[in-house]
């Protein structure tokens, strides 16, 4: 699959809550950089995210590919229902970096965390 196809699968699997399929898109040493969860191994990050999530719905707004840097930026709206049943909506940019086999090596998540950070902290307390 091409990087753009992988990016579309990423959105599809995250939207469906399909953890196994989502994890299959990453290299074994992939890192996630999240404004709420910090810098984590991809398995640890998605395990934590899915544990904190009751439901999520993603609406893609754009996919931007940098062929020279082997990166794609995904722009989407995220409707996140946390385990506490509280909901938050926000726009996100995920930057996916790929290896030569089109596996994701690193993912950086960019969004405004003002509301979502408080809700996740409430889950942990």
C-alpha positions as CSV (number, residue, x, y, z in Angstrom):
1,X,0.0,0.0,0.0
2,X,1.1,3.6,-0.6
3,X,1.6,6.0,2.2
4,X,-1.6,7.8,1.4
5,X,-3.5,4.4,1.5
6,X,-1.9,3.7,4.9
7,X,-3.0,7.1,6.2
8,X,-6.6,6.4,5.1
9,X,-6.4,3.0,6.8
10,X,-5.1,4.7,9.9
11,X,-8.2,7.0,10.0
12,X,-10.5,4.0,9.2
13,X,-9.0,1.8,12.0
14,X,-8.9,4.5,14.6
15,X,-12.5,5.5,13.8
16,X,-13.7,1.9,14.1
17,X,-11.7,1.2,17.3
18,X,-9.9,-1.6,15.6
19,X,-6.8,-1.9,17.8
20,X,-5.2,-4.9,16.1
21,X,-5.5,-3.5,12.6
22,X,-4.3,-0.1,13.8
23,X,-1.2,-1.5,15.4
24,X,-0.4,-3.4,12.2
25,X,0.4,-0.1,10.5
26,X,3.4,0.6,12.7
27,X,7.0,-0.6,13.0
28,X,7.8,-2.5,16.1
29,X,9.6,0.4,17.7
30,X,7.2,3.2,16.6
31,X,6.8,6.2,18.9
32,X,3.8,8.4,19.4
33,X,4.1,12.0,20.5
34,X,0.9,13.2,22.2
35,X,0.1,16.5,23.9
36,X,-1.9,14.6,26.6
37,X,-0.2,11.2,26.9
38,X,3.3,12.3,26.2
39,X,6.0,10.4,24.3
40,X,5.2,6.6,24.3
41,X,5.7,3.4,22.4
42,X,2.8,3.0,20.0
43,X,1.4,-0.1,21.8
44,X,1.4,1.6,25.1
45,X,-0.2,4.8,23.7
46,X,-3.0,3.1,21.8
47,X,-3.7,0.7,24.7
48,X,-4.0,3.8,27.0
49,X,-6.1,5.7,24.5
50,X,-8.5,2.8,23.9
51,X,-8.9,2.2,27.7
52,X,-9.9,5.9,28.1
53,X,-12.3,5.8,25.2
54,X,-15.9,4.7,24.9
55,X,-16.3,5.8,21.4
56,X,-14.7,8.0,18.8
57,X,-15.7,9.4,15.4
58,X,-13.3,10.9,12.9
59,X,-14.1,13.1,9.9
60,X,-11.2,13.6,7.5
61,X,-10.7,17.2,6.3
62,X,-7.4,16.7,4.3
63,X,-4.4,14.5,3.7
64,X,-1.1,16.3,2.8
65,X,1.9,14.3,1.6
66,X,5.5,15.3,1.6
67,X,7.1,12.9,-0.8
68,X,10.7,14.0,-0.1
69,X,10.4,13.7,3.7
70,X,8.3,10.5,3.7
71,X,5.6,12.2,5.8
72,X,1.9,12.7,5.7
73,X,-0.2,15.1,7.7
74,X,-3.7,14.1,8.4
75,X,-6.2,16.8,9.2
76,X,-9.4,15.6,10.8
77,X,-12.1,16.3,13.3
78,X,-12.2,14.0,16.3
79,X,-15.3,13.4,18.3
80,X,-14.1,11.6,21.4
81,X,-16.3,10.0,24.0
82,X,-14.3,9.2,27.1
83,X,-14.8,6.3,29.5
84,X,-16.5,8.9,31.8
85,X,-19.1,9.4,29.0
86,X,-18.0,13.0,28.6
87,X,-17.6,14.2,25.0
88,X,-15.2,16.5,23.4
89,X,-14.8,17.7,19.7
90,X,-11.6,19.1,18.3
91,X,-9.6,19.4,15.1
92,X,-6.4,17.4,14.9
93,X,-3.3,17.2,12.7
94,X,-1.5,13.9,12.9
95,X,2.0,13.8,11.3
96,X,2.9,10.3,10.2
97,X,6.5,9.5,9.4
98,X,7.2,6.3,7.4
99,X,10.0,3.9,6.8
100,X,11.0,2.6,3.4
101,X,8.4,-0.2,3.7
102,X,5.6,2.4,4.3
103,X,5.2,1.4,8.0
104,X,4.6,4.3,10.5
105,X,7.8,4.9,12.5
106,X,6.6,8.0,14.4
107,X,3.3,9.9,14.8
108,X,3.0,13.4,16.2
109,X,-0.4,14.6,17.3
110,X,-1.2,18.3,17.3
111,X,-4.4,19.8,18.8
112,X,-5.7,22.2,21.4
113,X,-5.9,20.2,24.7
114,X,-7.6,22.8,26.9
115,X,-10.8,20.7,27.4
116,X,-9.6,17.2,26.7
117,X,-6.7,17.4,29.1
118,X,-9.0,18.2,32.0
119,X,-11.3,15.3,31.1
120,X,-8.5,12.8,30.8
121,X,-7.1,14.0,34.1
122,X,-10.5,13.4,35.7
123,X,-10.4,9.8,34.5
124,X,-7.1,9.3,36.2
125,X,-8.1,10.7,39.6
